[in-house]
Amino acid sequence: MTSLQDRLLDAHARDDRAALVALYTEAADEADNLNAACFYLTHAYIFALEVGDPACAQLYKRLKAQGRV
């Protein structure tokens, strides 16, 4: 299986922002500490805003719950 890092790099290379929302969310879910998780969630949220992904609301809630917005 392709690593998450490889899939993120590939999505960036293709400028596939919809895929980046999902991949950064996955990275946040797999992060081993809160700061890393919020870093990835912030990226997912920004890409979600750019493409109008309905995941925006949930990503915002997750960031807000950690005091990041």
All heavy atoms as a GROMACS GRO file, in nm:
protein
  535
    1MET      N    1   0.084  -0.119   0.000
    1MET     CA    2   0.000   0.000   0.000
    1MET      C    3   0.089   0.125   0.000
    1MET      O    4   0.194   0.129   0.061
    1MET     CB    5  -0.092  -0.002   0.122
    1MET     CG    6  -0.175   0.123   0.136
    1MET     SD    7  -0.302   0.102   0.261
    1MET     CE    8  -0.422   0.209   0.190
    2THR      N    9   0.044   0.226  -0.068
    2THR     CA   10   0.117   0.352  -0.074
    2THR      C   11   0.104   0.425   0.058
    2THR      O   12  -0.004   0.431   0.116
    2THR     CB   13   0.060   0.439  -0.187
    2THR    OG1   14   0.060   0.364  -0.308
    2THR    CG2   15   0.143   0.564  -0.207
    3SER      N   16   0.215   0.482   0.103
    3SER     CA   17   0.212   0.551   0.231
    3SER      C   18   0.129   0.679   0.221
    3SER      O   19   0.110   0.736   0.113
    3SER     CB   20   0.354   0.586   0.276
    3SER     OG   21   0.404   0.695   0.202
    4LEU      N   22   0.081   0.722   0.334
    4LEU     CA   23   0.003   0.845   0.341
    4LEU      C   24   0.085   0.962   0.288
    4LEU      O   25   0.035   1.047   0.214
    4LEU     CB   26  -0.043   0.871   0.484
    4LEU     CG   27  -0.121   0.999   0.511
    4LEU    CD1   28  -0.244   1.009   0.421
    4LEU    CD2   29  -0.161   1.007   0.657
    5GLN      N   30   0.211   0.966   0.323
    5GLN     CA   31   0.297   1.074   0.274
    5GLN      C   32   0.304   1.073   0.121
    5GLN      O   33   0.294   1.178   0.058
    5GLN     CB   34   0.437   1.061   0.332
    5GLN     CG   35   0.530   1.171   0.284
    5GLN     CD   36   0.670   1.160   0.343
    5GLN    OE1   37   0.697   1.076   0.427
    5GLN    NE2   38   0.758   1.246   0.300
    6ASP      N   39   0.319   0.957   0.062
    6ASP     CA   40   0.323   0.947  -0.084
    6ASP      C   41   0.192   0.991  -0.147
    6ASP      O   42   0.190   1.060  -0.248
    6ASP     CB   43   0.355   0.804  -0.128
    6ASP     CG   44   0.498   0.764  -0.099
    6ASP    OD1   45   0.585   0.853  -0.082
    6ASP    OD2   46   0.524   0.642  -0.092
    7ARG      N   47   0.081   0.953  -0.084
    7ARG     CA   48  -0.050   0.993  -0.137
    7ARG      C   49  -0.070   1.144  -0.125
    7ARG      O   50  -0.127   1.207  -0.215
    7ARG     CB   51  -0.161   0.916  -0.067
    7ARG     CG   52  -0.161   0.768  -0.104
    7ARG     CD   53  -0.275   0.690  -0.041
    7ARG     NE   54  -0.252   0.677   0.102
    7ARG     CZ   55  -0.346   0.682   0.195
    7ARG    NH1   56  -0.472   0.700   0.163
    7ARG    NH2   57  -0.316   0.668   0.322
    8LEU      N   58  -0.022   1.204  -0.015
    8LEU     CA   59  -0.030   1.349   0.000
    8LEU      C   60   0.054   1.420  -0.108
    8LEU      O   61   0.007   1.515  -0.171
    8LEU     CB   62   0.019   1.391   0.138
    8LEU     CG   63  -0.083   1.386   0.250
    8LEU    CD1   64  -0.015   1.390   0.386
    8LEU    CD2   65  -0.182   1.499   0.237
    9LEU      N   66   0.175   1.373  -0.128
    9LEU     CA   67   0.261   1.434  -0.229
    9LEU      C   68   0.200   1.422  -0.368
    9LEU      O   69   0.205   1.516  -0.448
    9LEU     CB   70   0.401   1.370  -0.225
    9LEU     CG   71   0.484   1.403  -0.101
    9LEU    CD1   72   0.612   1.319  -0.099
    9LEU    CD2   73   0.517   1.551  -0.095
   10ASP      N   74   0.143   1.306  -0.397
   10ASP     CA   75   0.079   1.286  -0.527
   10ASP      C   76  -0.040   1.379  -0.544
   10ASP      O   77  -0.057   1.440  -0.651
   10ASP     CB   78   0.035   1.139  -0.542
   10ASP     CG   79  -0.029   1.113  -0.674
   10ASP    OD1   80   0.036   1.134  -0.779
   10ASP    OD2   81  -0.148   1.073  -0.675
   11ALA      N   82  -0.123   1.392  -0.443
   11ALA     CA   83  -0.239   1.482  -0.451
   11ALA      C   84  -0.195   1.626  -0.469
   11ALA      O   85  -0.257   1.701  -0.545
   11ALA     CB   86  -0.326   1.466  -0.327
   12HIS      N   87  -0.088   1.666  -0.402
   12HIS     CA   88  -0.035   1.802  -0.420
   12HIS      C   89   0.015   1.819  -0.564
   12HIS      O   90  -0.012   1.923  -0.626
   12HIS     CB   91   0.077   1.831  -0.322
   12HIS     CG   92   0.030   1.884  -0.191
   12HIS    ND1   93  -0.022   2.010  -0.174
   12HIS    CD2   94   0.028   1.826  -0.067
   12HIS    CE1   95  -0.054   2.029  -0.048
   12HIS    NE2   96  -0.025   1.919   0.020
   13ALA      N   97   0.085   1.720  -0.615
   13ALA     CA   98   0.139   1.729  -0.752
   13ALA      C   99   0.027   1.742  -0.855
   13ALA      O  100   0.042   1.811  -0.955
   13ALA     CB  101   0.225   1.606  -0.781
   14ARG      N  102  -0.086   1.676  -0.828
   14ARG     CA  103  -0.201   1.683  -0.919
   14ARG      C  104  -0.293   1.801  -0.887
   14ARG      O  105  -0.390   1.824  -0.958
   14ARG     CB  106  -0.282   1.553  -0.911
   14ARG     CG  107  -0.210   1.433  -0.964
   14ARG     CD  108  -0.294   1.303  -0.957
   14ARG     NE  109  -0.308   1.255  -0.820
   14ARG     CZ  110  -0.421   1.256  -0.750
   14ARG    NH1  111  -0.532   1.302  -0.801
   14ARG    NH2  112  -0.424   1.211  -0.627
   15ASP      N  113  -0.262   1.875  -0.780
   15ASP     CA  114  -0.347   1.984  -0.732
   15ASP      C  115  -0.491   1.936  -0.710
   15ASP      O  116  -0.587   2.004  -0.742
   15ASP     CB  117  -0.344   2.104  -0.827
   15ASP     CG  118  -0.397   2.231  -0.762
   15ASP    OD1  119  -0.385   2.246  -0.639
   15ASP    OD2  120  -0.452   2.316  -0.834
   16ASP      N  121  -0.502   1.816  -0.653
   16ASP     CA  122  -0.632   1.755  -0.625
   16ASP      C  123  -0.675   1.794  -0.484
   16ASP      O  124  -0.651   1.724  -0.387
   16ASP     CB  125  -0.621   1.604  -0.640
   16ASP     CG  126  -0.755   1.532  -0.625
   16ASP    OD1  127  -0.854   1.596  -0.581
   16ASP    OD2  128  -0.760   1.413  -0.659
   17ARG      N  129  -0.739   1.909  -0.476
   17ARG     CA  130  -0.773   1.965  -0.345
   17ARG      C  131  -0.878   1.883  -0.271
   17ARG      O  132  -0.876   1.875  -0.149
   17ARG     CB  133  -0.813   2.110  -0.360
   17ARG     CG  134  -0.695   2.192  -0.404
   17ARG     CD  135  -0.729   2.329  -0.450
   17ARG     NE  136  -0.611   2.388  -0.511
   17ARG     CZ  137  -0.565   2.507  -0.481
   17ARG    NH1  138  -0.628   2.583  -0.396
   17ARG    NH2  139  -0.457   2.552  -0.540
   18ALA      N  140  -0.968   1.822  -0.344
   18ALA     CA  141  -1.068   1.736  -0.279
   18ALA      C  142  -0.999   1.618  -0.211
   18ALA      O  143  -1.032   1.582  -0.097
   18ALA     CB  144  -1.171   1.689  -0.380
   19ALA      N  145  -0.903   1.558  -0.279
   19ALA     CA  146  -0.828   1.448  -0.218
   19ALA      C  147  -0.747   1.497  -0.098
   19ALA      O  148  -0.734   1.425   0.002
   19ALA     CB  149  -0.736   1.383  -0.322
   20LEU      N  150  -0.696   1.618  -0.107
   20LEU     CA  151  -0.616   1.672   0.004
   20LEU      C  152  -0.699   1.688   0.131
   20LEU      O  153  -0.648   1.668   0.241
   20LEU     CB  154  -0.551   1.803  -0.037
   20LEU     CG  155  -0.437   1.788  -0.138
   20LEU    CD1  156  -0.398   1.923  -0.197
   20LEU    CD2  157  -0.318   1.720  -0.074
   21VAL      N  158  -0.826   1.723   0.116
   21VAL     CA  159  -0.914   1.732   0.234
   21VAL      C  160  -0.916   1.597   0.305
   21VAL      O  161  -0.893   1.589   0.427
   21VAL     CB  162  -1.057   1.775   0.195
   21VAL    CG1  163  -1.150   1.768   0.316
   21VAL    CG2  164  -1.058   1.912   0.133
   22ALA      N  165  -0.941   1.493   0.231
   22ALA     CA  166  -0.950   1.359   0.290
   22ALA      C  167  -0.816   1.312   0.345
   22ALA      O  168  -0.809   1.254   0.454
   22ALA     CB  169  -1.002   1.260   0.186
   23LEU      N  170  -0.710   1.338   0.271
   23LEU     CA  171  -0.578   1.290   0.314
   23LEU      C  172  -0.527   1.364   0.437
   23LEU      O  173  -0.471   1.301   0.528
   23LEU     CB  174  -0.479   1.303   0.198
   23LEU     CG  175  -0.504   1.207   0.082
   23LEU    CD1  176  -0.421   1.247  -0.039
   23LEU    CD2  177  -0.477   1.064   0.124
   24TYR      N  178  -0.545   1.494   0.443
   24TYR     CA  179  -0.503   1.566   0.562
   24TYR      C  180  -0.589   1.530   0.683
   24TYR      O  181  -0.540   1.526   0.797
   24TYR     CB  182  -0.501   1.718   0.539
   24TYR     CG  183  -0.373   1.764   0.473
   24TYR    CD1  184  -0.373   1.816   0.345
   24TYR    CD2  185  -0.251   1.757   0.541
   24TYR    CE1  186  -0.255   1.858   0.285
   24TYR    CE2  187  -0.133   1.798   0.482
   24TYR     CZ  188  -0.136   1.849   0.355
   24TYR     OH  189  -0.018   1.891   0.296
   25THR      N  190  -0.716   1.501   0.660
   25THR     CA  191  -0.802   1.454   0.770
   25THR      C  192  -0.751   1.319   0.820
   25THR      O  193  -0.743   1.295   0.941
   25THR     CB  194  -0.948   1.445   0.725
   25THR    OG1  195  -0.991   1.575   0.680
   25THR    CG2  196  -1.038   1.399   0.838
   26GLU      N  197  -0.717   1.232   0.727
   26GLU     CA  198  -0.661   1.102   0.765
   26GLU      C  199  -0.532   1.119   0.843
   26GLU      O  200  -0.509   1.052   0.944
   26GLU     CB  201  -0.636   1.020   0.639
   26GLU     CG  202  -0.580   0.882   0.663
   26GLU     CD  203  -0.555   0.803   0.536
   26GLU    OE1  204  -0.613   0.836   0.430
   26GLU    OE2  205  -0.476   0.706   0.543
   27ALA      N  206  -0.447   1.210   0.798
   27ALA     CA  207  -0.322   1.235   0.869
   27ALA      C  208  -0.348   1.285   1.011
   27ALA      O  209  -0.280   1.245   1.106
   27ALA     CB  210  -0.237   1.337   0.792
   28ALA      N  211  -0.448   1.371   1.026
   28ALA     CA  212  -0.484   1.420   1.160
   28ALA      C  213  -0.532   1.306   1.248
   28ALA      O  214  -0.495   1.298   1.366
   28ALA     CB  215  -0.592   1.528   1.149
   29ASP      N  216  -0.611   1.218   1.191
   29ASP     CA  217  -0.663   1.105   1.268
   29ASP      C  218  -0.552   1.010   1.312
   29ASP      O  219  -0.563   0.944   1.415
   29ASP     CB  220  -0.767   1.028   1.186
   29ASP     CG  221  -0.893   1.108   1.160
   29ASP    OD1  222  -0.918   1.208   1.232
   29ASP    OD2  223  -0.968   1.070   1.066
   30GLU      N  224  -0.444   1.004   1.235
   30GLU     CA  225  -0.334   0.913   1.264
   30GLU      C  226  -0.221   0.980   1.342
   30GLU      O  227  -0.127   0.911   1.384
   30GLU     CB  228  -0.278   0.854   1.134
   30GLU     CG  229  -0.376   0.764   1.063
   30GLU     CD  230  -0.320   0.707   0.934
   30GLU    OE1  231  -0.199   0.727   0.906
   30GLU    OE2  232  -0.396   0.641   0.862
   31ALA      N  233  -0.227   1.110   1.361
   31ALA     CA  234  -0.118   1.183   1.428
   31ALA      C  235  -0.099   1.133   1.570
   31ALA      O  236  -0.194   1.096   1.638
   31ALA     CB  237  -0.147   1.333   1.427
   32ASP      N  238   0.026   1.137   1.614
   32ASP     CA  239   0.056   1.086   1.748
   32ASP      C  240   0.059   1.194   1.856
   32ASP      O  241   0.088   1.165   1.972
   32ASP     CB  242   0.188   1.008   1.747
   32ASP     CG  243   0.306   1.091   1.701
   32ASP    OD1  244   0.289   1.210   1.672
   32ASP    OD2  245   0.417   1.035   1.695
   33ASN      N  246   0.031   1.320   1.817
   33ASN     CA  247   0.019   1.424   1.919
   33ASN      C  248  -0.077   1.532   1.871
   33ASN      O  249  -0.106   1.544   1.752
   33ASN     CB  250   0.156   1.481   1.958
   33ASN     CG  251   0.221   1.561   1.849
   33ASN    OD1  252   0.171   1.668   1.814
   33ASN    ND2  253   0.331   1.511   1.794
   34LEU      N  254  -0.126   1.609   1.965
   34LEU     CA  255  -0.230   1.708   1.937
   34LEU      C  256  -0.183   1.817   1.841
   34LEU      O  257  -0.257   1.857   1.751
   34LEU     CB  258  -0.279   1.771   2.068
   34LEU     CG  259  -0.390   1.874   2.055
   34LEU    CD1  260  -0.514   1.814   1.990
   34LEU    CD2  261  -0.422   1.933   2.190
   35ASN      N  262  -0.061   1.865   1.858
   35ASN     CA  263  -0.012   1.971   1.769
   35ASN      C  264  -0.005   1.924   1.625
   35ASN      O  265  -0.043   1.996   1.533
   35ASN     CB  266   0.124   2.024   1.815
   35ASN     CG  267   0.113   2.110   1.937
   35ASN    OD1  268   0.013   2.178   1.959
   35ASN    ND2  269   0.216   2.110   2.019
   36ALA      N  270   0.042   1.804   1.603
   36ALA     CA  271   0.048   1.749   1.468
   36ALA      C  272  -0.093   1.731   1.413
   36ALA      O  273  -0.120   1.766   1.297
   36ALA     CB  274   0.123   1.617   1.467
   37ALA      N  275  -0.183   1.679   1.494
   37ALA     CA  276  -0.320   1.658   1.449
   37ALA      C  277  -0.383   1.791   1.407
   37ALA      O  278  -0.447   1.800   1.302
   37ALA     CB  279  -0.403   1.592   1.559
   38CYS      N  280  -0.364   1.894   1.487
   38CYS     CA  281  -0.422   2.025   1.454
   38CYS      C  282  -0.356   2.087   1.332
   38CYS      O  283  -0.422   2.156   1.254
   38CYS     CB  284  -0.416   2.117   1.575
   38CYS     SG  285  -0.531   2.067   1.705
   39PHE      N  286  -0.228   2.064   1.312
   39PHE     CA  287  -0.159   2.109   1.192
   39PHE      C  288  -0.227   2.049   1.068
   39PHE      O  289  -0.261   2.121   0.973
   39PHE     CB  290  -0.012   2.068   1.198
   39PHE     CG  291   0.065   2.093   1.072
   39PHE    CD1  292   0.119   2.217   1.047
   39PHE    CD2  293   0.084   1.991   0.980
   39PHE    CE1  294   0.192   2.241   0.930
   39PHE    CE2  295   0.156   2.014   0.863
   39PHE     CZ  296   0.210   2.139   0.838
   40TYR      N  297  -0.249   1.919   1.070
   40TYR     CA  298  -0.314   1.852   0.956
   40TYR      C  299  -0.459   1.894   0.941
   40TYR      O  300  -0.508   1.912   0.829
   40TYR     CB  301  -0.303   1.700   0.970
   40TYR     CG  302  -0.163   1.648   0.960
   40TYR    CD1  303  -0.110   1.566   1.060
   40TYR    CD2  304  -0.081   1.679   0.852
   40TYR    CE1  305   0.019   1.517   1.052
   40TYR    CE2  306   0.048   1.630   0.843
   40TYR     CZ  307   0.098   1.549   0.943
   40TYR     OH  308   0.225   1.501   0.935
   41LEU      N  309  -0.529   1.909   1.053
   41LEU     CA  310  -0.669   1.953   1.047
   41LEU      C  311  -0.680   2.092   0.985
   41LEU      O  312  -0.773   2.119   0.909
   41LEU     CB  313  -0.732   1.954   1.186
   41LEU     CG  314  -0.770   1.820   1.245
   41LEU    CD1  315  -0.816   1.838   1.390
   41LEU    CD2  316  -0.877   1.752   1.162
   42THR      N  317  -0.586   2.179   1.018
   42THR     CA  318  -0.587   2.313   0.960
   42THR      C  319  -0.572   2.308   0.809
   42THR      O  320  -0.644   2.376   0.735
   42THR     CB  321  -0.476   2.400   1.023
   42THR    OG1  322  -0.500   2.409   1.164
   42THR    CG2  323  -0.473   2.539   0.962
   43HIS      N  324  -0.482   2.223   0.763
   43HIS     CA  325  -0.465   2.208   0.618
   43HIS      C  326  -0.592   2.150   0.555
   43HIS      O  327  -0.638   2.198   0.450
   43HIS     CB  328  -0.345   2.118   0.588
   43HIS     CG  329  -0.216   2.190   0.598
   43HIS    ND1  330  -0.162   2.229   0.718
   43HIS    CD2  331  -0.131   2.232   0.502
   43HIS    CE1  332  -0.047   2.291   0.695
   43HIS    NE2  333  -0.026   2.295   0.565
   44ALA      N  334  -0.649   2.050   0.617
   44ALA     CA  335  -0.772   1.991   0.564
   44ALA      C  336  -0.882   2.096   0.558
   44ALA      O  337  -0.956   2.105   0.459
   44ALA     CB  338  -0.816   1.873   0.652
   45TYR      N  339  -0.893   2.176   0.662
   45TYR     CA  340  -0.996   2.280   0.669
   45TYR      C  341  -0.978   2.384   0.558
   45TYR      O  342  -1.073   2.422   0.491
   45TYR     CB  343  -0.993   2.345   0.807
   45TYR     CG  344  -1.096   2.452   0.829
   45TYR    CD1  345  -1.232   2.424   0.817
   45TYR    CD2  346  -1.059   2.582   0.861
   45TYR    CE1  347  -1.328   2.523   0.837
   45TYR    CE2  348  -1.154   2.680   0.883
   45TYR     CZ  349  -1.288   2.650   0.870
   45TYR     OH  350  -1.384   2.748   0.890
   46ILE      N  351  -0.857   2.428   0.537
   46ILE     CA  352  -0.831   2.528   0.433
   46ILE      C  353  -0.868   2.473   0.296
   46ILE      O  354  -0.935   2.541   0.217
   46ILE     CB  355  -0.684   2.575   0.438
   46ILE    CG1  356  -0.661   2.658   0.565
   46ILE    CG2  357  -0.647   2.654   0.313
   46ILE    CD1  358  -0.516   2.684   0.597
   47PHE      N  359  -0.824   2.351   0.266
   47PHE     CA  360  -0.858   2.292   0.136
   47PHE      C  361  -1.009   2.270   0.125
   47PHE      O  362  -1.067   2.290   0.018
   47PHE     CB  363  -0.781   2.163   0.112
   47PHE     CG  364  -0.637   2.186   0.078
   47PHE    CD1  365  -0.536   2.142   0.161
   47PHE    CD2  366  -0.600   2.254  -0.038
   47PHE    CE1  367  -0.403   2.165   0.130
   47PHE    CE2  368  -0.468   2.278  -0.070
   47PHE     CZ  369  -0.368   2.233   0.014
   48ALA      N  370  -1.074   2.233   0.233
   48ALA     CA  371  -1.219   2.214   0.231
   48ALA      C  372  -1.290   2.346   0.200
   48ALA      O  373  -1.387   2.350   0.123
   48ALA     CB  374  -1.267   2.156   0.363
   49LEU      N  375  -1.243   2.454   0.259
   49LEU     CA  376  -1.300   2.586   0.231
   49LEU      C  377  -1.282   2.621   0.084
   49LEU      O  378  -1.374   2.673   0.020
   49LEU     CB  379  -1.235   2.693   0.318
   49LEU     CG  380  -1.273   2.694   0.465
   49LEU    CD1  381  -1.183   2.792   0.541
   49LEU    CD2  382  -1.419   2.730   0.484
   50GLU      N  383  -1.165   2.592   0.030
   50GLU     CA  384  -1.137   2.627  -0.109
   50GLU      C  385  -1.228   2.555  -0.208
   50GLU      O  386  -1.265   2.612  -0.310
   50GLU     CB  387  -0.990   2.596  -0.143
   50GLU     CG  388  -0.893   2.693  -0.080
   50GLU     CD  389  -0.749   2.664  -0.115
   50GLU    OE1  390  -0.719   2.558  -0.175
   50GLU    OE2  391  -0.664   2.748  -0.082
   51VAL      N  392  -1.261   2.429  -0.179
   51VAL     CA  393  -1.342   2.352  -0.274
   51VAL      C  394  -1.488   2.344  -0.234
   51VAL      O  395  -1.568   2.282  -0.303
   51VAL     CB  396  -1.285   2.210  -0.296
   51VAL    CG1  397  -1.147   2.216  -0.357
   51VAL    CG2  398  -1.287   2.128  -0.169
   52GLY      N  399  -1.524   2.406  -0.123
   52GLY     CA  400  -1.663   2.402  -0.078
   52GLY      C  401  -1.707   2.266  -0.028
   52GLY      O  402  -1.823   2.228  -0.041
   53ASP      N  403  -1.614   2.194   0.030
   53ASP     CA  404  -1.643   2.059   0.081
   53ASP      C  405  -1.728   2.070   0.207
   53ASP      O  406  -1.698   2.150   0.297
   53ASP     CB  407  -1.511   1.989   0.113
   53ASP     CG  408  -1.527   1.842   0.143
   53ASP    OD1  409  -1.611   1.807   0.228
   53ASP    OD2  410  -1.453   1.764   0.082
   54PRO      N  411  -1.834   1.992   0.217
   54PRO     CA  412  -1.918   1.996   0.337
   54PRO      C  413  -1.846   1.954   0.465
   54PRO      O  414  -1.897   1.975   0.574
   54PRO     CB  415  -2.035   1.904   0.305
   54PRO     CG  416  -2.000   1.832   0.181
   54PRO     CD  417  -1.887   1.902   0.115
   55ALA      N  418  -1.728   1.897   0.452
   55ALA     CA  419  -1.650   1.859   0.570
   55ALA      C  420  -1.604   1.981   0.649
   55ALA      O  421  -1.557   1.967   0.762
   55ALA     CB  422  -1.530   1.775   0.529
   56CYS      N  423  -1.618   2.100   0.590
   56CYS     CA  424  -1.575   2.223   0.658
   56CYS      C  425  -1.630   2.232   0.800
   56CYS      O  426  -1.557   2.266   0.894
   56CYS     CB  427  -1.622   2.347   0.581
   56CYS     SG  428  -1.534   2.381   0.431
   57ALA      N  429  -1.758   2.207   0.814
   57ALA     CA  430  -1.822   2.223   0.944
   57ALA      C  431  -1.760   2.131   1.049
   57ALA      O  432  -1.730   2.174   1.161
   57ALA     CB  433  -1.972   2.198   0.933
   58GLN      N  434  -1.740   2.006   1.014
   58GLN     CA  435  -1.683   1.910   1.108
   58GLN      C  436  -1.537   1.943   1.139
   58GLN      O  437  -1.493   1.932   1.253
   58GLN     CB  438  -1.697   1.767   1.056
   58GLN     CG  439  -1.650   1.661   1.153
   58GLN     CD  440  -1.723   1.663   1.286
   58GLN    OE1  441  -1.840   1.694   1.293
   58GLN    NE2  442  -1.654   1.629   1.392
   59LEU      N  443  -1.463   1.982   1.037
   59LEU     CA  444  -1.323   2.018   1.059
   59LEU      C  445  -1.313   2.140   1.151
   59LEU      O  446  -1.229   2.144   1.241
   59LEU     CB  447  -1.254   2.045   0.926
   59LEU     CG  448  -1.236   1.921   0.837
   59LEU    CD1  449  -1.199   1.961   0.695
   59LEU    CD2  450  -1.133   1.827   0.897
   60TYR      N  451  -1.400   2.238   1.129
   60TYR     CA  452  -1.403   2.356   1.215
   60TYR      C  453  -1.434   2.316   1.359
   60TYR      O  454  -1.367   2.363   1.453
   60TYR     CB  455  -1.508   2.456   1.164
   60TYR     CG  456  -1.518   2.579   1.250
   60TYR    CD1  457  -1.431   2.686   1.230
   60TYR    CD2  458  -1.612   2.589   1.352
   60TYR    CE1  459  -1.437   2.799   1.311
   60TYR    CE2  460  -1.620   2.702   1.432
   60TYR     CZ  461  -1.532   2.806   1.411
   60TYR     OH  462  -1.539   2.917   1.491
   61LYS      N  463  -1.531   2.229   1.378
   61LYS     CA  464  -1.566   2.184   1.514
   61LYS      C  465  -1.449   2.116   1.582
   61LYS      O  466  -1.425   2.137   1.702
   61LYS     CB  467  -1.686   2.089   1.509
   61LYS     CG  468  -1.817   2.157   1.482
   61LYS     CD  469  -1.930   2.054   1.479
   61LYS     CE  470  -2.059   2.118   1.436
   61LYS     NZ  471  -2.168   2.020   1.423
   62ARG      N  472  -1.376   2.035   1.507
   62ARG     CA  473  -1.260   1.966   1.566
   62ARG      C  474  -1.152   2.066   1.606
   62ARG      O  475  -1.093   2.053   1.714
   62ARG     CB  476  -1.205   1.863   1.468
   62ARG     CG  477  -1.296   1.743   1.451
   62ARG     CD  478  -1.239   1.643   1.354
   62ARG     NE  479  -1.119   1.579   1.407
   62ARG     CZ  480  -1.049   1.488   1.341
   62ARG    NH1  481  -1.086   1.451   1.219
   62ARG    NH2  482  -0.942   1.434   1.394
   63LEU      N  483  -1.127   2.164   1.521
   63LEU     CA  484  -1.027   2.265   1.554
   63LEU      C  485  -1.072   2.351   1.673
   63LEU      O  486  -0.993   2.380   1.763
   63LEU     CB  487  -0.997   2.352   1.432
   63LEU     CG  488  -0.915   2.285   1.323
   63LEU    CD1  489  -0.924   2.364   1.193
   63LEU    CD2  490  -0.770   2.269   1.367
   64LYS      N  491  -1.197   2.388   1.673
   64LYS     CA  492  -1.250   2.471   1.782
   64LYS      C  493  -1.244   2.396   1.915
   64LYS      O  494  -1.211   2.455   2.018
   64LYS     CB  495  -1.394   2.513   1.751
   64LYS     CG  496  -1.447   2.611   1.853
   64LYS     CD  497  -1.583   2.664   1.814
   64LYS     CE  498  -1.628   2.764   1.920
   64LYS     NZ  499  -1.755   2.824   1.889
   65ALA      N  500  -1.273   2.268   1.913
   65ALA     CA  501  -1.268   2.187   2.036
   65ALA      C  502  -1.128   2.186   2.097
   65ALA      O  503  -1.113   2.167   2.218
   65ALA     CB  504  -1.315   2.045   2.007
   66GLN      N  505  -1.028   2.210   2.014
   66GLN     CA  506  -0.889   2.212   2.064
   66GLN      C  507  -0.838   2.355   2.085
   66GLN      O  508  -0.720   2.376   2.107
   66GLN     CB  509  -0.798   2.139   1.964
   66GLN     CG  510  -0.835   1.993   1.946
   66GLN     CD  511  -0.837   1.916   2.076
   66GLN    OE1  512  -0.756   1.940   2.167
   66GLN    NE2  513  -0.930   1.825   2.089
   67GLY      N  514  -0.930   2.452   2.073
   67GLY     CA  515  -0.892   2.590   2.096
   67GLY      C  516  -0.805   2.649   1.986
   67GLY      O  517  -0.728   2.742   2.011
   68ARG      N  518  -0.820   2.599   1.866
   68ARG     CA  519  -0.733   2.641   1.755
   68ARG      C  520  -0.798   2.742   1.661
   68ARG      O  521  -0.738   2.783   1.565
   68ARG     CB  522  -0.688   2.519   1.674
   68ARG     CG  523  -0.616   2.413   1.757
   68ARG     CD  524  -0.490   2.469   1.822
   68ARG     NE  525  -0.432   2.376   1.915
   68ARG     CZ  526  -0.313   2.320   1.899
   68ARG    NH1  527  -0.239   2.348   1.795
   68ARG    NH2  528  -0.267   2.237   1.990
   69VAL      N  529  -0.922   2.780   1.688
   69VAL     CA  530  -0.986   2.884   1.604
   69VAL      C  531  -1.044   2.991   1.694
   69VAL      O  532  -1.062   2.974   1.811
   69VAL     CB  533  -1.096   2.827   1.512
   69VAL    CG1  534  -1.034   2.739   1.407
   69VAL    CG2  535  -1.203   2.756   1.590
   0.00000   0.00000   0.00000
